Amino acid sequence: MRLAFIALAIGLPLTASAQDVGPALDMGQLTGTLAQDHVRWSESRRAGGGTSPRARSARQASACGNLPNFRSQYGANHPKVVRLAQLCRRAGY
């Protein structure tokens, strides 16, 4: 019993003081890194990068192929269905 009390008395302050050594992550540095990543991502997207035209056209074909299903599920006058129909017409589907 005494041994357990001594081990607890020694171990408890060590774990509590370990939190005061310093943060595991510097939030300022992490925020700066996330901001830089977002800037790079948005610049590449503006420049036309991001997804390849082949992947983009496959997604467009899939969405436009599902247009009748969306119309039956949501109705032909639903704003998103109307917008999808306009985009599919513009893309030539």
N, C-alpha and C positions, 0 to 999 in steps of 0.2 A: 504494500500500500504506500509506504514511504517512497519507494522507488518510482512509482507511478506519479506521485505528487511532485517529486523533484523533476522528473522528465517533463511534466506539464508546466511546471514553473519556469523551466529553462526554455522550452520550445515555444510557449505562447508569446513571449515578448519578441522572439526572433521573427515569427511570422508577421506580427503587427508592425515591426520596424522595417520589414522588407518592402512594405508599401510606400514608405517615405523615401526610399533610395532615389526614385525617379520614375517618371511614367514609362511604361513599356512603349508607348507610341507618342510621339510629339504631334499633337493635333494640328499645330500650325504648319508643320512640314507636310502632314498628310493632306490638309486642305489645299495647300499649294500644288501638290502633286495631282490631286484630283482636278483642280482647275486647269492645269496644263494639259492633262489628258483630254479634258472636254474641249479645249481650244483646238488641239490637234485633230480630234474627231470631227468637230464642226467645220474646220478648214478643209479637211479631206472630203467631207461630204459636199461642201460648196463647190469644190473643184471637180466634182463628178466622180470621186472615188467612192469607197464604201462597199457597194455591192456591184458585182459584175453585171453587164447588160443581159447575159444569158440567164442568170439567176433572177434578175428583175423581170424579164419577160416570162419566165416560167411562173413566177408568182402572179403576174398580171393575167396570164392565160388561165391559171387555176381560179383566181377570183372571178374573172369574167365568165368562166364555165359554170360557176356556182350562182350566177346572177338569177336564173329562174328559181332556184331553191330559196334564195334570199327574198325574192318577190313573193313567193307563196308563204314564207314564214312571217315576214314583216309587213307585207302589203306593198303595192306598187307606188304608193304616195309617201312612203317613209323617206325622210330626208337623206339618209345614208344610202338607201337603195337608188334613189334618184341620182345622187352624186356618183355612185358606182357605175350606173348606166351611162352617165355622161363621160366618165373617164374611159370606159370600155369602148364607147363610140369613137372617142378621140384617139385611142390607141389602135383602132382598127379591128377590134374583136366583135 
